[in-house]
Amino acid sequence: MLEIPKRDIQWWSNFTPRYSIYLATYFTMTGLHGLHILEGSLVLGFFWRLGAKLYRTNAEHLANRMDLSGRF
């Protein structure tokens, strides 16, 4: 079993976003990146699943929608 001495606990607790601007920025940017990936996956899933019908009827319209979704 791993035991951490009490004198080391205070030292390790300084490496949290509360005390470090770098870590606060890092975790904020990581969270925003995760949201960006989730949104992109939802948009691509929408075009993959629901865009199949649009592709069969009007492929150029679907291509324009996909192009615009990549720009935002």
N, C-alpha and C positions, 0 to 999 in steps of 0.2 A: 504494500500500500504506500502511496506517495504522500509524504507529509511536507507541508510548506511551513517554515518557521514564521512566527508572527512578525518578526522584524522585516521579512521580505514581502509581506502582504501589502503594507503601505507603499512600498517601492513599486510593486507591480500595478497598484491601482492608479498610479500616475499616468499609465499608458492607456487612457480611455479618451473618447472624444470630448469629455467634459473638460479635460485639462490640456488638450493638444489641438491646436488649430489645424494641423496637418491631418490628424485622424478624423476630426469632424468633417473636413472637406472631403477626405477620401471616402468616408462612409456615405456622405450626402451624394457625391458623384456616382458611387456604386449603386445606390438606390435609384437615382435618376436614370442611370443606364439600364437597370433592370426594368423600369417602367417603359423605357423606349423599346426594349426588346419585346416586351409583352404587347405593346401597342402594334408594333410591326408584325408580330405573329398573328394577332387578331385580324389585321387588315389583309395579310396574305391568305389566311384561312378563309376569310370572307370571299375573296376573289377566287380561291381554289374551289370552294364548295358551291357558293351561290353564283359565281361568275361563269360556271360551265354552261348554263342556259343562255346567258348573254353572249357567250362565245359562239354558240351555234347560230344565234339569230343575227348578231351584229358584232363581229370580231373587232372591227376598228373602234367601236365605242368602248369596248372592254379595254383595249390597248390604251386608249386615251385616259381612262380612269386609273389604270395601273400606273401610267406615267405620272399623273398628277399625285397619286398617293406616295410615290417615291420622292417627290419634291418637298413634301411637308414633314 
